[in-house]
Amino acid sequence: MNFWEYLSSRHQQLLADAYQHASVVFQCMVVATAVGVLIGVATYHVEWAGNLATTTTSTILTMPSLAMIGLLIPIVGLGVPPTVIALTLYGLLPIVRNAIVGLRGVDPSLVDAARGIGMSRLARLARVELPLAWPPILTGIRISTQMLMGIAAIAAYASGPGLGNEIFRGIGSLGSKNALNQVLAGTLGIIILALLFDAAYVLIGRLTIPRGIRD
């Protein structure tokens, strides 16, 4: 059976795995974005706090994904929970770092002007600082998503969802007639999903970032 015949015979399962893969990455990115931006907002004013946040999330990212998932299994079990926790933690660094950089890069005169017209701290953050810091934050989100697309494949080790199951099945049956097809189908599926997500972020950037800032 060649690769195209394999895709034709397994397309329903592959589509289901692709949907699960995209879904878990998307949901983890939503959580990682919310947590990462909150950490950035809480720490960007103080140099040591921002450095601590960046260092901590950097340390998390250096942990091998297989090891982290393996450590989580005895605590939360198999399946979705260790996958979600691991992916969310891995997605934090680019978002936290870019949120801090973006917020620190806002022109202080604009913040002072907002303060001068009576804006509260929360209003200045929501209406001035975060919108101006959005381009680097979005870049961090894009980087995190690309990383998580690949890391999510390791979730199959813990019976997690996604295209990693196809890859692990192929690796586990090396020498069989469809082993290479399984690995190739899972790998190409992840690449295609990563490209689709990145295209969506490009569109979001064009819709949400003013041309003067974007250019």
TABEL-V375251 format. One record per residue. N is the residue number from 0. PSI is psi in whole degrees, -180 to 180 (999 if undefined). Layout:
# TABEL-V375251
n	psi
N	PSI
N	PSI
This chain:
# TABEL-V375251
n	psi
0	121
1	178
2	-42
3	-36
4	-38
5	-45
6	-42
7	-39
8	-21
9	16
10	-35
11	-45
12	-40
13	-41
14	-40
15	-44
16	-40
17	-41
18	-45
19	-40
20	-49
21	-40
22	-46
23	-38
24	-45
25	-48
26	-40
27	-35
28	-37
29	-47
30	-46
31	-38
32	-47
33	-48
34	-44
35	-43
36	-40
37	-42
38	-43
39	-45
40	-38
41	-21
42	-12
43	-24
44	-29
45	125
46	-50
47	-34
48	-42
49	-42
50	-39
51	-42
52	-44
53	-43
54	-42
55	-47
56	-30
57	-40
58	-41
59	-42
60	-24
61	-15
62	128
63	135
64	-38
65	-39
66	-43
67	-46
68	-40
69	-38
70	-29
71	-26
72	-47
73	-21
74	-48
75	-4
76	-172
77	169
78	-136
79	-44
80	-52
81	-31
82	-48
83	-45
84	-48
85	-47
86	-41
87	-44
88	-41
89	-28
90	-6
91	-42
92	-57
93	-34
94	-48
95	-49
96	-45
97	-31
98	-43
99	-46
100	-45
101	-44
102	-37
103	-21
104	-3
105	135
106	119
107	-29
108	-32
109	-39
110	-42
111	-38
112	-41
113	-38
114	-37
115	-28
116	10
117	12
118	140
119	169
120	-44
121	-39
122	-40
123	-41
124	-47
125	-35
126	-15
127	-60
128	-52
129	-42
130	-39
131	-28
132	-4
133	-42
134	-51
135	-32
136	-43
137	-37
138	-42
139	-39
140	-42
141	-45
142	-44
143	-42
144	-43
145	-40
146	-46
147	-29
148	-43
149	-42
150	-34
151	-24
152	-30
153	-18
154	-22
155	-25
156	-32
157	27
158	31
159	170
160	161
161	-177
162	-12
163	-28
164	-39
165	-43
166	-45
167	-37
168	-40
169	-44
170	-37
171	-14
172	34
173	134
174	-21
175	166
176	-25
177	8
178	-48
179	-40
180	-40
181	-47
182	-44
183	-41
184	-45
185	-43
186	-48
187	-36
188	-42
189	-42
190	-44
191	-43
192	-42
193	-41
194	-39
195	-43
196	-42
197	-38
198	-38
199	-39
200	-37
201	-44
202	-43
203	-42
204	-42
205	-31
206	-26
207	-15
208	122
209	148
210	-40
211	-38
212	-41
213	-39
214	999
